[in-house]
Amino acid sequence: MSSFTVADSDTPPSLTSTPSKTPSSKARSRRSQAESKSRFEAYNRLQAAAVAFSETMPIPEIVAVGGQSDGKSSLLEALLGFRFNVREVEMGTRRPLILQMVHDASALEPRCRFQEEDSEEYGSPLVLASAIADVIKSRTDALLKKTKAAVSSKPIVMRAEYAHCPNLTIIDTPGFVLKAKKGEPENTPDEILSMVKSLASPPHRILLFLQQSSVEWCSSLWLDAIREIDPTYRRTVIVVSKFDNRLKEFSDRWEVDRYLSASGYLGDSTHPFFVALPKDRGSVSNDEFRRQISQVDSEVVRHLREGVKGGFDEEKFKSYIGFGRLRDYLESELQKKYKEAAPATLALLEQRCSEVTSELARMDSKIQATSDVSHLRKFAMMHVASISNHVGALIDGAADPSPEQWGKTTVEERSQSGIGVWPGVVASVNPPNATLRLYGGAAFERVMHEFRCAAYSIECPSVSREKVANILLAHAGRGVGRARTEAAAEIARAAAKSWLAPLLDTACDRLAFVLGSLFDLALERNRIQDLECEIKGGNMDGYIGFHAALRCAYNRFIGNLAKHCKQLVRHHLDSATSPYSQVCYFNDYAPSYNKFSQASASSFFLELSDTGSASHDTRRDQENIPPENNAQETTPGDAACGVVKKELGICNDVGPRKRASRMGGNYKNSDYVALQNGGVLFGNGERSSSAYSDICISAAQHFARIREVLVERGVTSTLNSGFLTPCRDRIFVALGLDLFAVNDEKFMDMFVAPGAIDVLQSERESLMKRQKMLQSCLNEFKSVAQAL
């Protein structure tokens, strides 16, 4: 502060004249000011370009934050050196306002221009300063109406050139509010807070936080929000606004010093600034406005000296009291940040210029390719071949990209495929590795195992007695033992068709989902490979129509595989459940299964009631062995015959005779005798175990044989060969035929949609503007770096 002289000790140094200097010191000062201004102008242009082209640049900036009535607008007007009635705009603005203040000694009147929306160009200077608020409000209303939002983070950029403003850039943010105003969504306060936090969070930005002097630190509404953004206040400048309202509360020096130190709340290294500004909002000239600001600063210091007993600690606090002190600090701090950031900014500009130049070269290549069909066919085929190879690699066990990110658990597969359960399976099916995130061949095998678990969870369903009776009696003419076997086999075949067919379809759909998911993984592997190999010439990015057609072709290919596999496994099911199949009669799979065909006709007794005897004749399965004590056994009488026949609803005097007379010549003598004594409904006169239970048990055994043959012999190998082999060997040919076996006109439809050339040309022009802008900024910063 020694560089300033104070004619009146109450007058802020920034508003007084500087002392006379030697010629050499004047030259150094002018050179330093010129360098500072060149840096400031360079950053201003870079900032405007970043806003216009949505470039993310770590430009040192000051972000003003605070509550709605904490004096941000008045502070901005004071920094500008003239009033433009921004306070007349209700709640300021709902968009950030970037104020680029440029000190221009030749600008005796303010020259304010707004940057055009979505452009780096500035409009014509505004003649009336009062029109600034109108432009801010109209632009805000237009954008919010277009986006249908209450607030927007898209900034408005205003450049103000004036002889009485510092070289300073500040981003003014919407003021914090506790409640939305009438007509706004209720969440508007939260949206404003979120937007301000987003704007203030980048570490290259300086926070200028304003709070009224009437608010105690312990009850500050917004200090916690600032602490979340900058916990140590390392890059925060805290300003206590409307300080004059607090002066009358101080009577002793210790009260003033304690308040100014803010001890216990902000930490020892944080020193707030205390500012008061003119309250008169009447129409005054710009010169009078600046004189009032200087006068208020002087009055505040004078009151602290004369109106407080003992004054205040001037050595410690004087440099933080008054608007002039704050303005000088902000300007010097921003210039310091500019100087520190210049090397990193230069390096970033060189990088972005290189990247944009590469983008422009790729765009030129795209535009050229739209007229070169052979060029497009070549690189499109190369891209399809690469995707096909990646699909094969994933099936064969490739573990990149990261399975943790791209893999799926069994639960996720079920949820995302829309196939949550296995039809007919009540119990929970949890295959091994269900919680691991798998893809490709590993996920395929897990689904196959899950299918086996689901299949073995299904048992032959129960069959009603009436159904068994209908089936059994229909086969009665083939012989007693054969009838029972045929009835059980037919029940098993019907159950297998009904219950296993949906299971097979579900397995195909689940496997198709696993393979369908590989397309995105193949794209990611291809992208990573292109980056590693720095492939540029054949880059197919941006051809949305082609990528959409490729995805559709791949989905059709997988869908056709699923359809074909469903037909194949259905064929296996039909074969296993065919009446001509010997599956139900083979004893290879379960040696302990009973063979009803070997049962003696004399021991057969049909019992379909719930009260059938549970007793078991030890001789019932001993074929051709005459019973012991044969002389003591009795033949079935009419009473027993009547009971059983009545149970089945068969007429006593008609049914048996007609059946016997029609089929008598086709049976063995023993069967014929049995028929004559009551048909197939009787055995040797003693009730055996329930025929219904025996047939149900036999049907369950037959069902298990059919299921085992399907799962272990037919379906598993068919699904592997039906899905995996084509994905390894035929996918490129299939996709190629779908995409490339067309004439040039249809092929080009994937690349050149109506108006696509105009879109590409427009993108190219935008890239050229971006390149020109960045190159200009780069050259400017090179000059700034040389001056450093």
KOLKOLVO-864678 format. One line per 4 residues: number of its first residue (from 1); their letters; for each residue x, y, z of C-alpha. Coordinates in steps of 0.2 Angstrom, whole numbers. Layout:
! residues N
NUM	A	X/Y/Z  ... $
//
This chain:
! residues 788
1	MSSF	0/0/0  15/11/1  13/15/-18  -2/26/-14 $
5	TVAD	-2/43/-6  -17/49/4  -20/68/3  -35/65/15 $
9	SDTP	-32/50/26  -50/45/25  -50/44/6  -47/26/-2 $
13	PSLT	-30/25/-11  -38/19/-27  -48/35/-29  -33/47/-26 $
17	STPS	-19/53/-38  -3/44/-38  13/53/-32  26/59/-44 $
21	KTPS	39/47/-50  55/47/-59  56/44/-78  62/27/-76 $
25	SKAR	49/22/-63  36/29/-74  42/19/-89  42/3/-79 $
29	SRRS	24/7/-73  18/10/-90  26/-6/-96  19/-16/-82 $
33	QAES	1/-9/-85  3/-13/-104  8/-31/-100  -7/-32/-88 $
37	KSRF	-19/-25/-100  -13/-37/-114  -15/-52/-103  -32/-46/-98 $
41	EAYN	-37/-43/-116  -30/-60/-121  -40/-69/-107  -56/-59/-111 $
45	RLQA	-55/-65/-129  -52/-83/-124  -67/-82/-112  -78/-75/-125 $
49	AAVA	-73/-89/-137  -75/-102/-124  -93/-96/-121  -97/-96/-139 $
53	FSET	-90/-113/-143  -93/-122/-127  -75/-124/-124  -69/-129/-106 $
57	MPIP	-55/-118/-102  -47/-116/-84  -48/-97/-86  -46/-87/-69 $
61	EIVA	-62/-79/-66  -71/-71/-51  -88/-78/-47  -100/-67/-37 $
65	VGGQ	-112/-76/-26  -124/-71/-12  -142/-70/-7  -155/-61/-17 $
69	SDGK	-154/-44/-7  -135/-45/-1  -130/-31/-13  -121/-40/-28 $
73	SSLL	-130/-29/-41  -124/-13/-32  -107/-19/-30  -106/-23/-49 $
77	EALL	-112/-6/-53  -99/2/-42  -85/-9/-50  -91/-3/-67 $
81	GFRF	-92/15/-62  -109/19/-68  -127/13/-65  -137/2/-77 $
85	NVRE	-152/-2/-66  -149/-20/-65  -157/-20/-48  -173/-15/-57 $
89	VEMG	-173/-33/-65  -183/-43/-52  -171/-55/-43  -157/-49/-55 $
93	TRRP	-157/-63/-68  -160/-82/-69  -144/-83/-80  -126/-80/-75 $
97	LILQ	-119/-63/-82  -101/-62/-87  -95/-44/-85  -79/-41/-94 $
101	MVHD	-74/-24/-88  -60/-16/-99  -51/0/-93  -50/11/-108 $
105	ASAL	-44/29/-104  -51/35/-120  -69/29/-116  -75/44/-107 $
109	EPRC	-93/36/-108  -97/18/-106  -96/7/-121  -106/-9/-117 $
113	RFQE	-109/-23/-130  -117/-40/-128  -110/-56/-135  -122/-63/-148 $
117	EDSE	-130/-80/-142  -120/-95/-149  -107/-84/-157  -90/-76/-153 $
121	EYGS	-96/-59/-161  -102/-44/-151  -116/-33/-155  -117/-15/-157 $
125	PLVL	-113/-4/-142  -128/1/-132  -131/20/-132  -142/20/-116 $
129	ASAI	-134/12/-100  -152/9/-94  -155/-2/-109  -143/-15/-101 $
133	ADVI	-155/-22/-89  -169/-23/-103  -157/-34/-113  -152/-45/-99 $
137	KSRT	-171/-48/-95  -176/-51/-113  -162/-63/-116  -166/-72/-100 $
141	DALL	-185/-73/-103  -182/-79/-121  -170/-93/-116  -180/-99/-102 $
145	KKTK	-196/-100/-113  -186/-110/-126  -179/-122/-113  -195/-122/-102 $
149	AAVS	-184/-120/-87  -184/-109/-72  -165/-106/-72  -151/-108/-85 $
153	SKPI	-132/-110/-83  -129/-103/-100  -121/-86/-97  -124/-69/-104 $
157	VMRA	-108/-60/-109  -107/-41/-108  -91/-31/-112  -90/-14/-104 $
161	EYAH	-76/-2/-109  -74/13/-98  -61/25/-92  -67/23/-74 $
165	CPNL	-68/4/-72  -54/-8/-68  -48/-23/-79  -59/-36/-71 $
169	TIID	-70/-50/-76  -84/-56/-64  -97/-69/-66  -113/-63/-58 $
173	TPGF	-124/-77/-53  -143/-78/-48  -145/-73/-30  -149/-87/-17 $
177	VLKA	-167/-87/-12  -177/-97/1  -193/-98/-9  -198/-97/-27 $
181	KKGE	-207/-82/-33  -225/-83/-39  -227/-93/-55  -210/-102/-54 $
185	PENT	-208/-120/-49  -206/-124/-31  -188/-132/-34  -182/-115/-41 $
189	PDEI	-171/-111/-25  -163/-128/-26  -159/-126/-45  -151/-109/-41 $
193	LSMV	-141/-116/-27  -136/-131/-38  -131/-120/-53  -121/-108/-42 $
197	KSLA	-111/-122/-34  -107/-129/-51  -101/-112/-57  -91/-109/-42 $
201	SPPH	-83/-127/-40  -69/-126/-53  -53/-123/-44  -47/-110/-55 $
205	RILL	-61/-98/-50  -61/-85/-36  -77/-84/-26  -83/-67/-21 $
209	FLQQ	-96/-70/-7  -107/-56/-1  -117/-56/15  -126/-41/24 $
213	SSVE	-118/-34/39  -135/-37/48  -132/-56/47  -122/-64/61 $
217	WCSS	-109/-76/56  -116/-90/67  -133/-88/58  -127/-86/40 $
221	LWLD	-139/-94/28  -127/-97/14  -110/-98/22  -112/-117/24 $
225	AIRE	-115/-118/5  -98/-108/2  -89/-120/14  -95/-135/4 $
229	IDPT	-87/-128/-11  -71/-121/-3  -69/-128/14  -54/-118/19 $
233	YRRT	-59/-102/10  -42/-103/1  -50/-95/-15  -64/-86/-7 $
237	VIVV	-65/-67/-4  -79/-63/9  -87/-46/8  -98/-39/22 $
241	SKFD	-110/-28/12  -120/-13/19  -107/-11/32  -114/6/36 $
245	NRLK	-130/-2/44  -119/-10/57  -108/6/62  -121/13/75 $
249	EFSD	-120/-3/85  -101/0/90  -97/10/105  -80/3/110 $
253	RWEV	-64/-2/101  -65/-20/107  -82/-22/99  -76/-16/82 $
257	DRYL	-60/-26/82  -69/-42/87  -82/-39/73  -69/-35/60 $
261	SASG	-59/-50/65  -73/-62/63  -63/-74/75  -70/-91/78 $
265	YLGD	-80/-92/62  -69/-89/47  -52/-94/54  -37/-84/57 $
269	STHP	-31/-83/38  -47/-77/31  -50/-58/32  -67/-51/26 $
273	FFVA	-69/-35/17  -82/-22/24  -90/-12/11  -104/2/10 $
277	LPKD	-111/9/-5  -123/24/-8  -141/22/-4  -147/35/-15 $
281	RGSV	-155/27/-31  -160/44/-39  -154/49/-56  -137/55/-54 $
285	SNDE	-123/57/-67  -109/44/-68  -96/57/-60  -108/60/-46 $
289	FRRQ	-111/41/-43  -92/38/-41  -90/53/-30  -104/46/-19 $
293	ISQV	-95/30/-18  -78/38/-13  -88/49/0  -96/34/8 $
297	DSEV	-79/25/10  -72/41/19  -87/42/30  -86/24/36 $
301	VRHL	-67/26/40  -71/43/49  -85/35/59  -74/21/65 $
305	REGV	-60/33/70  -71/47/78  -88/38/82  -80/24/92 $
309	KGGF	-71/26/108  -53/21/105  -56/20/86  -51/3/78 $
313	DEEK	-35/-7/74  -31/3/58  -14/-7/55  -23/-23/55 $
317	FKSY	-40/-19/47  -39/-3/37  -34/-12/21  -50/-22/22 $
321	IGFG	-62/-7/24  -70/2/9  -75/-2/-8  -59/5/-16 $
325	RLRD	-49/-7/-6  -59/-21/-12  -58/-16/-30  -39/-14/-30 $
329	YLES	-38/-31/-22  -49/-40/-34  -40/-32/-49  -22/-37/-42 $
333	ELQK	-28/-54/-37  -35/-58/-54  -20/-51/-63  -9/-62/-52 $
337	KYKE	-20/-77/-56  -19/-73/-75  0/-72/-74  1/-89/-65 $
341	AAPA	-11/-98/-77  -3/-91/-93  9/-106/-96  -4/-119/-93 $
345	TLAL	-17/-109/-104  -4/-109/-118  -1/-127/-117  -20/-131/-117 $
349	LEQR	-23/-120/-132  -9/-129/-141  -17/-145/-137  -35/-139/-142 $
353	CSEV	-28/-132/-158  -21/-149/-163  -37/-158/-158  -48/-146/-168 $
357	TSEL	-36/-148/-183  -37/-167/-182  -56/-165/-181  -57/-154/-196 $
361	ARMD	-46/-166/-206  -58/-181/-202  -73/-170/-207  -65/-166/-223 $
365	SKIQ	-62/-185/-226  -80/-188/-222  -86/-176/-234  -75/-183/-247 $
369	ATSD	-80/-200/-243  -98/-196/-246  -95/-196/-265  -83/-211/-265 $
373	VSHL	-93/-227/-264  -79/-239/-265  -70/-230/-251  -85/-231/-240 $
377	RKFA	-88/-250/-244  -70/-254/-240  -69/-246/-223  -87/-251/-219 $
381	MMHV	-82/-269/-223  -66/-267/-212  -77/-261/-198  -89/-275/-199 $
385	ASIS	-75/-288/-200  -67/-280/-184  -84/-281/-175  -86/-299/-180 $
389	NHVG	-69/-304/-174  -72/-295/-157  -88/-305/-155  -79/-321/-158 $
393	ALID	-65/-316/-146  -78/-312/-133  -86/-329/-135  -69/-338/-134 $
397	GAAD	-66/-330/-117  -59/-312/-120  -60/-303/-103  -59/-285/-109 $
401	PSPE	-67/-273/-108  -68/-274/-89  -81/-287/-84  -84/-277/-68 $
405	QWGK	-91/-263/-78  -99/-273/-93  -103/-290/-86  -120/-295/-79 $
409	TTVE	-125/-306/-65  -139/-318/-67  -152/-307/-59  -147/-293/-71 $
413	ERSQ	-148/-304/-86  -165/-309/-81  -171/-292/-78  -164/-284/-93 $
417	SGIG	-169/-298/-105  -187/-297/-98  -186/-316/-94  -187/-316/-76 $
421	VWPG	-192/-334/-73  -191/-351/-81  -209/-357/-86  -216/-371/-75 $
425	VVAS	-202/-369/-62  -208/-365/-45  -191/-366/-35  -178/-353/-36 $
429	VNPP	-165/-358/-49  -148/-351/-45  -134/-358/-55  -115/-357/-50 $
433	NATL	-107/-340/-52  -124/-332/-52  -117/-316/-43  -102/-314/-54 $
437	RLYG	-103/-301/-68  -100/-312/-84  -102/-309/-103  -98/-319/-119 $
441	GAAF	-94/-337/-118  -94/-338/-99  -111/-330/-98  -117/-342/-111 $
445	ERVM	-111/-357/-102  -119/-351/-86  -136/-349/-94  -134/-367/-101 $
449	HEFR	-131/-373/-83  -146/-363/-77  -156/-372/-90  -151/-389/-84 $
453	CAAY	-155/-384/-66  -172/-378/-72  -176/-393/-82  -171/-405/-68 $
457	SIEC	-182/-395/-57  -198/-400/-67  -206/-416/-62  -220/-425/-71 $
461	PSVS	-236/-416/-66  -250/-426/-57  -264/-433/-68  -282/-435/-63 $
465	REKV	-289/-452/-61  -302/-449/-75  -288/-445/-87  -278/-460/-83 $
469	ANIL	-294/-471/-84  -298/-464/-102  -280/-467/-108  -278/-484/-100 $
473	LAHA	-295/-491/-106  -291/-484/-124  -276/-496/-123  -284/-510/-115 $
477	GRGV	-286/-520/-131  -267/-521/-133  -265/-533/-118  -265/-531/-100 $
481	GRAR	-246/-527/-96  -244/-518/-113  -259/-506/-109  -251/-500/-93 $
485	TEAA	-235/-497/-101  -243/-488/-116  -254/-477/-104  -239/-472/-93 $
489	AEIA	-228/-468/-109  -242/-457/-117  -244/-447/-101  -226/-444/-100 $
493	RAAA	-225/-439/-118  -239/-427/-116  -231/-419/-100  -214/-417/-109 $
497	KSWL	-222/-408/-123  -232/-397/-112  -219/-393/-99  -202/-394/-108 $
501	APLL	-206/-385/-124  -208/-368/-115  -192/-371/-106  -183/-374/-122 $
505	DTAC	-189/-358/-130  -184/-349/-114  -167/-356/-115  -165/-350/-133 $
509	DRLA	-171/-332/-129  -159/-331/-114  -145/-337/-124  -150/-325/-138 $
513	FVLG	-150/-310/-126  -132/-315/-120  -126/-315/-138  -135/-299/-142 $
517	SLFD	-127/-290/-128  -110/-293/-136  -113/-280/-149  -110/-266/-137 $
521	LALE	-95/-274/-130  -88/-277/-148  -90/-259/-151  -81/-254/-136 $
525	RNRI	-66/-266/-139  -65/-259/-157  -65/-241/-150  -51/-245/-138 $
529	QDLE	-41/-254/-152  -43/-239/-163  -37/-227/-150  -22/-239/-146 $
533	CEIK	-17/-240/-164  -22/-222/-168  -33/-227/-183  -40/-212/-191 $
537	GGNM	-42/-215/-210  -55/-229/-207  -64/-221/-193  -83/-224/-195 $
541	DGYI	-88/-213/-181  -102/-201/-186  -111/-212/-199  -126/-214/-188 $
545	GFHA	-136/-222/-202  -123/-236/-205  -121/-240/-187  -140/-241/-185 $
549	ALRC	-140/-253/-200  -126/-263/-193  -134/-265/-176  -151/-270/-184 $
553	AYNR	-142/-283/-195  -133/-290/-180  -149/-291/-170  -158/-300/-185 $
557	FIGN	-143/-312/-186  -145/-317/-168  -164/-317/-169  -163/-329/-184 $
561	LAKH	-151/-340/-174  -163/-341/-160  -177/-345/-171  -167/-359/-180 $
565	CKQL	-162/-366/-163  -180/-366/-157  -184/-377/-172  -170/-389/-169 $
569	VRHH	-173/-391/-151  -192/-393/-154  -187/-407/-167  -177/-416/-153 $
573	LDSA	-192/-414/-142  -204/-421/-155  -192/-436/-158  -190/-440/-140 $
577	TSPY	-209/-439/-137  -214/-448/-153  -225/-464/-151  -211/-472/-161 $
581	SQVC	-197/-467/-150  -190/-481/-139  -185/-469/-125  -199/-474/-113 $
585	YFND	-195/-492/-115  -176/-492/-113  -170/-496/-96  -153/-489/-99 $
589	YAPS	-155/-473/-89  -163/-480/-73  -160/-499/-70  -171/-498/-55 $
593	YNKF	-186/-493/-65  -200/-506/-65  -205/-513/-82  -224/-515/-82 $
597	SQAS	-223/-525/-98  -216/-539/-88  -230/-540/-76  -241/-555/-76 $
601	ASSF	-258/-552/-82  -265/-562/-68  -258/-550/-55  -265/-535/-64 $
605	FLEL	-279/-526/-54  -285/-509/-60  -289/-498/-45  -292/-479/-48 $
609	SDTG	-301/-475/-32  -294/-465/-17  -297/-481/-6  -286/-493/-15 $
613	SASH	-277/-506/-5  -259/-502/0  -255/-521/1  -242/-528/-11 $
617	DTRR	-243/-545/-18  -225/-552/-17  -228/-562/-33  -235/-548/-43 $
621	DQEN	-219/-545/-53  -215/-564/-55  -220/-568/-72  -224/-586/-77 $
625	IPPE	-222/-592/-59  -238/-601/-53  -244/-595/-36  -242/-606/-21 $
629	NNAQ	-257/-615/-14  -266/-612/-30  -280/-623/-25  -284/-612/-11 $
633	ETTP	-286/-596/-22  -302/-591/-28  -307/-584/-45  -315/-567/-45 $
637	GDAA	-334/-568/-44  -348/-558/-50  -348/-547/-35  -330/-541/-37 $
641	CGVV	-333/-538/-55  -348/-528/-52  -339/-517/-40  -325/-513/-51 $
645	KKEL	-335/-511/-67  -348/-500/-58  -334/-489/-53  -329/-486/-71 $
649	GICN	-346/-485/-77  -346/-500/-87  -362/-510/-90  -362/-527/-82 $
653	DVGP	-370/-537/-96  -365/-528/-112  -347/-520/-110  -337/-536/-106 $
657	RKRA	-345/-547/-118  -344/-535/-133  -325/-531/-129  -321/-550/-127 $
661	SRMG	-330/-555/-143  -321/-542/-154  -304/-544/-147  -304/-562/-141 $
665	GNYK	-294/-569/-155  -279/-557/-152  -275/-562/-134  -266/-576/-125 $
669	NSDY	-277/-588/-118  -274/-582/-100  -279/-564/-105  -294/-571/-114 $
673	VALQ	-299/-580/-98  -296/-564/-88  -307/-555/-100  -321/-568/-98 $
677	NGGV	-320/-566/-79  -321/-547/-79  -310/-540/-92  -294/-531/-88 $
681	LFGN	-302/-525/-72  -297/-540/-62  -282/-550/-57  -282/-566/-47 $
685	GERS	-296/-561/-36  -285/-552/-23  -284/-533/-24  -266/-528/-28 $
689	SSAY	-258/-510/-27  -267/-496/-35  -265/-496/-54  -267/-477/-54 $
693	SDIC	-252/-475/-43  -242/-488/-53  -246/-479/-69  -242/-462/-61 $
697	ISAA	-225/-468/-55  -221/-476/-71  -226/-460/-81  -214/-450/-69 $
701	QHFA	-200/-462/-73  -204/-461/-92  -204/-442/-90  -187/-442/-82 $
705	RIRE	-180/-453/-96  -186/-441/-109  -180/-426/-100  -163/-434/-97 $
709	VLVE	-161/-438/-116  -166/-420/-121  -155/-411/-108  -139/-422/-109 $
713	RGVT	-139/-429/-127  -149/-418/-139  -152/-400/-133  -135/-395/-125 $
717	STLN	-125/-399/-141  -138/-392/-152  -138/-375/-143  -119/-374/-143 $
721	SGFL	-118/-378/-162  -133/-368/-166  -128/-352/-157  -109/-352/-155 $
725	TPCR	-103/-360/-171  -112/-347/-182  -106/-333/-171  -88/-338/-174 $
729	DRIF	-89/-344/-192  -103/-336/-201  -107/-319/-193  -96/-308/-205 $
733	VALG	-103/-317/-220  -121/-314/-214  -118/-296/-209  -109/-293/-225 $
737	LDLF	-124/-300/-236  -136/-290/-226  -127/-273/-227  -116/-274/-243 $
741	AVND	-126/-285/-256  -135/-270/-262  -133/-258/-276  -123/-242/-273 $
745	EKFM	-139/-231/-271  -146/-241/-257  -129/-243/-249  -126/-224/-249 $
749	DMFV	-143/-222/-240  -134/-228/-224  -121/-214/-226  -130/-199/-235 $
753	APGA	-147/-195/-228  -157/-181/-236  -148/-165/-231  -133/-174/-223 $
757	IDVL	-121/-165/-235  -127/-149/-229  -126/-154/-211  -108/-160/-213 $
761	QSER	-104/-144/-222  -111/-134/-208  -101/-144/-195  -85/-141/-205 $
765	ESLM	-89/-122/-205  -91/-122/-187  -75/-132/-184  -66/-119/-195 $
769	KRQK	-72/-105/-185  -67/-114/-169  -50/-117/-176  -48/-99/-182 $
773	MLQS	-53/-93/-165  -41/-105/-155  -27/-101/-166  -29/-83/-164 $
777	CLNE	-30/-85/-145  -14/-96/-146  -5/-83/-155  -10/-70/-143 $
781	FKSV	-5/-80/-128  12/-84/-136  15/-65/-137  9/-63/-119 $
785	AQAL	21/-78/-114  36/-69/-123  32/-53/-113  33/-63/-97 $
//
